[in-house]
Amino acid sequence: MTVIPWTPSETAPGEHQILQLHFLGQEHATLSGEVMKLRRRFCEILVILATNPCGVTSSKLGMELYGEWSESQNQALEIHRLSKLVPIQSRPYRVTLRLKADFLDVQNLLMQGRLAEAVDLYQGELLPFSDAPAVSDYREYLHESVRSAVLGSQDLDLVWKFATRFPEDLEIWEHLQKVIPVQDLRLGMVRAKIKVLTRRLQVS
């Protein structure tokens, strides 16, 4: 999957406004500092538009939103409703104001090698209850990107932070056991967690 970081145009309409998306483990957005109430479908559309800053065609948006069973009528209605809250141009569909998103920020921090900052910002998976194909794909891509970087890190605090944020990931806890000093009192907790997760996997 190719993801293009958002680079706002200097002449983009509505550039004085900023749409800020906080979709990692939550569904929260603000427009120029004002909290917006967005339905999940609106959030999903905004993820697709945010990860395609050059725009998406109607057919591509439908596939990324609904998958094989694209519903063009429902899609057009959703876009129409969302456009009353957020300026969206058509042909192709794209957001016409400045857009910032925590999920794009995490990606960019990883690309810059700033793992500690990326982990700090990565508070949870992207729209965890969404089943839109594009959101599911990006959620998996971003999570595995952060997770793989953490598994390659020897930074105890960083690995600990990720492990406690995603407590069901056995491989992360096993990596934590490797980097934590023997004299660290938390080692017993780590071993206990590994034992519980291993037993659970054996039962399932």
N, C-alpha and C positions, 0 to 999 in steps of 0.2 A: 504494500500500500504506500503510495506516494503522498506525503503530506507537505504542503507548502506553508511555511510560517507567514503569519499576517504581517503585511507591510502596508500601512495606510497611505493612500495617495494624498499628496499635498493639496490637491484641488478637489478632493472628494466632497460632494455635498454633505452638509451636516457634520463636518469635521469638528465643529466646536462642541458637539455632543459626544459623550463617551458611553458606549454600552459595555458594561463590565459583567462578565459571566463567571459565576462561582459554581461550578458543576462537579467538582471532585468530592464525592460523598454527600452532595447536597444539591438542591435545585434553587439557586438564589441568583438574582440578577438585579443590577441597578442601571438606570439611565441618567447620566449626569448627576449621580449621587442619590437619586430617588429610587426607592425600592419598587420593583415591578412584580406583579403577580402573574406568573406564567404557567400555563398548563404544561404537562409533561411533553405533549406533542410539539408545543412551541419550543421547548428546550431542545428537543431532538432536531428540529429544523435549524435552530441557531447553531448547534454543533456542526451540522453539515455545511452550513454557510460559512462558519468560522474556519473550518478546515479546507474550504475551497474559496479563498478570497477573490479569485478571478471570476467566480460565478459558476453556477450549475444550470444545466438545461432542465426543463420541466420533466423530461423522461428520466434523467439521471437522478433528480431529486426524488421522484417517485420510487425508483428502485432502491435508493439508499434509505428511504423512509419506511417503505412497506415491503421491500423485497420483491420476489417474483409476482406476488399478487398486488401489484401497484394499482391504486385506485385514484385515477386522475381527477375525478370530480371532488372526492374528499380532500385530496391534496390541494387543489385550487382554492377550496373553501378555507382550509387551514392557513394557507399563505395570505389570503385576503384578510382574514381575521388578525393574523400576526402583524400585517403591514399597517394596521391601525395603531399598533403600539410601537413598532420599530420600522423606520424607513427602509423599504426593500424595493429594489428595482427589478424589473423582469427582463427576460430575454438577453442574457441569462439572469437568473435570480442571484442577487447579491445584496449584502447589507451596505448601505450608502453612508454610514457614519463610522467614526472611529470605534474599533472593537478590541477589547482586551478580554482574555480568557485564562483562567488558572491552568487549564489543561494545555494550552499553547505555551504558557510560561514554563511549565514543567518540561515540556519537550525542548524548548529553547535553552533552558538551563543545562539539560543533559548534553545537548549539542556543544555547549561551551565548556563542558567538563566540570560544571559546578554542582556536583552530586549532593553535597550537604544541603544546599539551598533548594534543590529539587525535591529532596526527601521532606524537608520542612514544609514545603508547599503541597506535597502530595498527601492530602488529608484523607483520601479515600478514593475508590474507583469512580470513574466517570459515569454519572447518571446510573447508578447500580441497578435500578429497577426498569431501565429501558430495554426493550427488545428490538428496537429499530436496527436493521442490519449494519448501517454505517456506524452507529453509535457503539454497537457491540464490538465491531472490528477495531475501532479506535480505542475503546476501553481496554481490549486485550493487548493491543500494540503498546499502549502507554504503560500499562501495568507491568508487562514483561520487560519493557525497556528499563524501568526503574528497578524492578526486582533483579534483573541480570546484573545491573551496575552495583547493586547492594551486595550481591553474592560475590562480586569480585573485590569488595572493599575490606580492608582490615581495620576500619575505623569502628571501634567498639560502640561508641555512642550512637553512631549513625545506624549500625546494624540493629542495635537494641531498639531504637526508635521505630524502625520498620517492622521488626518482629512483634512488638507490642501493638502496633497499629493493625497488623494482619496476623492475628494470633493462631490461625489454623494452618499456617504454612510450615510444614515440618522441615523442609529443606533450609529455610531461613533460620529456624531454631538450631538446626544441626551446625550451620555455619557460625551462628553466634557462639555455640559451645567451643568452637575452634579458636575464636578470637578473644574470648573472655579469659582474664587471668585466673589462675587456680585459686588465688587468695581472695578473689572477688566473691562476696557473700551471695551474690545473685546467681552464682554457678549452680547451686542446688535447685533454684527455681527453674533454671534452664533445663537441667537434667530431668526434673519432674515433668516439665511440659513436653519434652521429647518422649518420655515414657508414655504419657497419656495419649499423645497423638499417634504414636506407633501402635499402641494397643487398639485404638479406635480404627486405624486402617486395617489391622489384622482381622478385626471383627466384621468389618464391612466387606 
